[in-house]
């Protein structure tokens, strides 16, 4: 989370009162990135067989 926060993708807030609840939220640029990645994720779900085939091939090459 610190890595994401340092890069401006999440914002961290911590309450000043014990037990110090903490919350994180996406920044506007991160929300924009999620919107851009949603079609890619949908494609990956639709073509999972191709991704699995590629994964098996990469694994086979590493063993050879």
N, C-alpha and C positions, 0 to 999 in steps of 0.2 A: 504494500500500500504506500509505503514511503517513496518507492521508486515512481509510482504513478503520480503521487502528489508532487514530487520534485519536478516532474515533467508537465505539470499543469493539466493532468487528465482527471484528477479527483481533488475534491476539497474536503478537508478534515476539520471538524468542529468538536470541541470538548467543552462540556459544561463546567462551570467554576464551582459547582456544588457537589459534595460527596454524594454518591459514589462515582462522580465524574463520568457521566454517560458520554459516549463518543459516537459520532456519526460521520459517514462519508457520503458524498454525492458526486455524480459525474459533473464535470464542467461543460459548458456549452460546446467547446471543441470536441470533447469526448462523446457527447450526445450525437454530434454530427458524424463522428467516425462510426458509431454504432449503426446509424441509419445507412451509411455507405456499405457496411459489412453485412447487413441483413440479407441482401440479395445473394451475396457470396455464400452465406451459410445455407440459404435455401437451395442453392445449386448443389452444394456439397451433400445435403440430405437427399436430394433427388438422384444424385449420381454416386451414391456411397459405394456401389460396386466398382466403379472406376478407381476410386481412392483406395479401396482395399486391394485391388489388383496391383496398383502402384506400390503400395506398402509391402506386399508379398515379394514383388520383384526387387525392391531395394534390399529387403532382408536377405533374399537369395544371393544377391551380388556381394553383400558383406561377408557371407559365409564362404563364398568361393575363393 
